[in-house]
Amino acid sequence: MPDAPPEFLYKRVLVKVSGEVLMGDQAYGIDMQTVDRVALAVAQVAREGVEICLVIGGGNIFRGLSKAAGDMERATADYMGMLATVMNALAMQAALEKIGVQTRVQSALTMNAVAEPYVRRRALRHLEKGRVVIFAAGVGAPFFTTDSGAALRAAEMGCDALLKGTSVDGVYTADPKKDPNATRYDTLTYHDVLSKDLKVMDASAIALMRDSGIPIVVFSIREPGSLRKTLTGQGTFTVITSGEKTA
């Protein structure tokens, strides 16, 4: 397996992209220009030797249906959300393959007509061959978020880091879109995130990353070139590890 270029901090990463990012400026749905922009960022680092897994949330599609869902039982609503992540994964696969990046979608829900079933050893082999692997449908069961699915796959794939691409450039003391006095953390510990209830990822995902010793890096995937900058230790982001507790 070829080594990643030395300027990269991590050789194999899982990038979790929130579904809302793919909306672009729309109220809901998939904005293909935004998908293409994210695909170009992924392609750039994949071509330089970084092994990339992707997990994409489904909020851009399912939240558009949530009013129609009404008081639907939680399990059914969660399965609908899983299907939304498959749609996003297929859109991202199309965008990546359009620019020449070999990509495989693996789904935790069996749907052989559109995606491979999730098989850990097969996914590892795809990564070793330089393919981007997109994991869809979460963990394949209700009551778990796509954050939990991302954390699980990052651990299973032996990733060096989980990168969470959002609409803001890190973790803040409060929502920076609502509170102008919110300040960004450069570093945090898993304990900080849980004790301060910072809403970075759900508690089970944070706990799994803590137990697996995998750092979480939160950055803004909307910023041009931000993925590569984050992977090379440049740019603006927040790193969550098991280091010394912050104040």
Secondary structure, 3 states (H helix, E strand, C coil): CCCCCCCCCCCEEEEEECHHHHHCCCCCCCCHHHHHHHHHHHHHHHHCCCEEEEEECCHHHHHHHHHHHCCCCHHHHHHHHHHHHHHHHHHHHHHHHHCCCCEEEEECCCCCCCCEECCHHHHHHHHHCCCEEEEECCCCCCCCCHHHHHHHHHHHCCCCEEEEEECCCCEECCCCCCCCCCCEECEEEHHHHHHCCCCCCCHHHHHHHHHHCCCEEEEECCCCCHHHHHHCCCCCCEEEECCCCCC
